[in-house]
Amino acid sequence: MKINHLNLTVTDVPATQIFLETYFGLTCKSSKGKGFAVMLDNDDFVLTLMKGNEVHYPKSFHIGFSQKNEEEVNKINQRLKEGGFNVEPPKQLHRYTFYVESPEGFLIEVFY
């Protein structure tokens, strides 16, 4: 069985779409105004963004982006730093990884 899609409820769909395109390589396949967007990764996983008003993610909620090597993890970390995000350098924990909080408040893990 393979997971097909995940829906994230966010307060600002266009800003979240731009963030995910800029730093994580997702592409928008379609959108409906400012309330809905369908995004794809390079493995055809579908991430939909849907507008909500008061969105609160549990503290442990996060999404993960797997990379092909440590160099790719480092590149994303550097791009986020250059973009003004407060990110710690990657380190070896359960794997080579770092976390960043998205502008919408959900946590993202980048790892190899």
N, C-alpha and C positions, 0 to 999 in steps of 0.2 A: 504494500500500500504506500502511496506517495501523497503527501499533503499537497493540495492544489492551490489554496489561497488563504489569505488572512485579511481581515478587515480591521483597520485601525480607525478609531474615532478621534478626530482632532478638531481643534477650534479654528484652525487656519489651514485649509486644504492647499491652496496655492503655495504658501510659504513652506509647508512640509514637503510638498512635491519638489520644490526647488532644492531644498536641503538634501533630500534623498538622491536627486539627480546629480547634484554638485559633488557630494562627498562619497556616495556609495554606488554610483553607476547605474541606478535604476532608470528606466525610461518610461515615460507616460505614453500609454497606448490610446487612452481616451479620457475625456473629462466632460462633466456636465456643469458648466459654470464654475462657481466657487464652492460647490457643495459636494463634489464627488470626483475622484480620479482613480483610474486603473493603471497600475504601474507593474512593470515586469523586470525581473533580474535576467542575467544571461543564461539561466537554466529554465526559463519560462515559469518560474514561481510568480504568482499573481498577488500583489499587495494592493488592496483597495483602501483608499482614504475617504472617509465619510465625515461630513461636518457635524459637530455636536456643540452644545453650548458649554456646559460645565463638565469637563473631562478630567477625571482623576485616575491615574494609574496606580496600582499597588506598588509599594516600595520595591518589591522583588521582580516586577515585570520588566522584561527587556527583550530585545530582538538581537540576533547575532548574525554577523557577516563573516563567513569563513574566507580566508585568503589562501593563495597557493604557496606562500612562503613568508618568512619574517620580513623580508624587504618590502613586500606589499603592505604589511601591517604598519611598518615604519612610515611609508609614503602617505598613507591615509592619516596617520597620526600627525605628520608634519603639515599636511594640507589643512587639517582642522585647526591646528595651532595658528597657521597663517591666516585662517579665516576668523580668528578671534575667539575660538572655543577654548575653554579651560580643560585641557586634557593632560593627564600624567603620561610620562613615557611608557611604552609597552614594557611588560616584564613577564618573566616566566612564573606563572601561578599553576593552575591546572593545565594550562597551555600558554603559549606566547600570546599575550592579550593586553588590551586596554579597554576602558569604558569611557563613553562620552554621553552627556545628557543632551537630548535633542531640544530644539527650541520649544517643542510641545510638551516637554517634561518626561518623555519616556526615555529609558536608558537603552543605549546601543553598545553591544560588545563587538569588537573587531579582533579576530584571533587567527592564529595558525596552529 
